[in-house]
Amino acid sequence: MQRRDCKLAVAIPVSIISDIPHLREKTLEIGLIGRAAAIFRVNEIIIFPDNTGAPNQKRDRTLIATLLSYMETPQYLRKRLFKIKPELRYAGILPPLRTPHHPLEKRARKLKVGEYREGAIIAVTESGSLVDIGVERPVLIPDKKLPVNKRVTIKITKGGKRPKVTLANREETETYWGYTIMSSKFSFGQLTKSHAYDLVIATSKIGTPLTQIVDELAMRWKKASSVLVAFGAPSQGLQEIVAQEKLGLDEVADFTVNTIPNQGTETVRTEEALYASLAILNTLVK
């Protein structure tokens, strides 16, 4: 599960769940998206508004962000970091990610020197901050006064029943370490202008078949330090979404790609497009 050489972000519109009436089915849909992101080592999921006139865009954006964040959080930290709220009513049906930062080991003596874990600050003492890392008792981050309930990444520096740790950065890890969430208030066009990505790929059924541009795309990707792959919604594709801003896809993306040529259905749902597109793109680069 080696981490990617460059940052990979995916952008999804809020309306991916607008046609799903029940919270349970919405939760299941969002779970499939989070699972796809983890499988293909996505570093960031961006949720952008695509129909500002719709009454439920803000509510649905919050729901998507909450459930994706809940999924990404290690199981042993969820009760501490997430209060009971309506959005999490059906969180039990979300699929587990089983990524490296979701370890199953609960025994402190089994932790290995050099291992990284996610934790949450539970108290601050004169000696430093106590952090829950999912073992029998909290461990101390010495000489650090951190806010209670702050999520942190730590590194094991000494093993045993009372392991010693140091504060770390998730960027230090050599393995894939989950995704972050950006709940954007900006439209897709504004998003691509305000955030600098070396390569922006729009997926669309009107795009160029990937086989025709695969070499050029792979070359650009290998040179990039950050890549954004954007998806449309079942009700409207990216072309229709950016048309609301009086823009064309060629103005906001470097490539517009059809990753599902000769599709047998009228529409392809966003989670289906995620799996199909990321699976193909994953073969091009590490």
Secondary structure, DSSP 8 states (H G I E B T S, - for coil): -B--SSEEEEEEEGGGGTT--SHHHHHHHHHHHHHHHHHTT-SEEEEE-S-TTSTTHHHHHHHHHHHHHHHHS-HHHHHHH----GGGTTGGGS-----TTS-----GGG--TT-EEEEEEEEEETTEEEEE-SSSS-EEEET----TT-EEEEEEEE-SSS-EEEEE-GGG-SB----EEEE--S-HHHHHHHS--SEEEEEEEEEEEHHHHHHHHHHHHHH-SEEEEE---SSS-HHHHHHTTT--HHHH-SEEEESSTT-SSS---HHHHHHHHHHHHHTT--
